[in-house]
Amino acid sequence: MTDSNKIRTGHVCASELDWQDMGDGTRRKILGYEPQMLMMRNVFEAGTEGPLHSHPHVQSSYIVSGKFEITIGAITEQLVEGDGFLVPGRVEHSAHCIEAGEIVEIFTPIRDEFV
């Protein structure tokens, strides 16, 4: 089990955690989780596509850097550093990375498939 797969509560030092290369132009680092919530960093290369999908989890996301086209339901917006978005459970959504960047994402409950 890698450091990024251990249950992390309390203080989290990102420099001590491994990046997971997802092989699709993204890397992620799980910052902490327990059954009710998971937080992670995602780094995207320009041009990366997050396909249209849904899940039962509520997702709250913060754009740390870059430029993204985010679709939630039938609405698409361009978001940049400092912006955020919230996706209710079971609502279809997608992301297109226009300029390389990073998003911090929080899911409730935990995304078991990520850990």
C-alpha positions, 0 to 999 in steps of 0.5 A: 500500500503506498502512502497515498492509499493510507487513511490520512486524518489530521495533518496532511503533508502533500510532499510526503505523498506519492502522485498517482499517474492516471495515464490519461494526462492526469495525476492525482494525490489523495490528501485524506479520507475517511468513510464520509469524505475524500479530498484529492489534488488532480493535475491536468495537462492541456487538452485532457478530457474528463468524459461525461459521467455521473456518480452517487457522490456529491463533488465539490471542486476548487480550481487552483490553476489553469483554465477548464470548461466544466459541464454540469447537467446541460450547462457549460462554463469556463472556469479559472483559478479561484473558481469552483463548482459543485456537482450534486450526486447522480448529475452528469458532468464532464471537464475539458482542460483548456490550459494546464492546471490543478483542481482540488476535489472533495467527494462525499461519501468517499469514492471507494474506487479511488482508494 
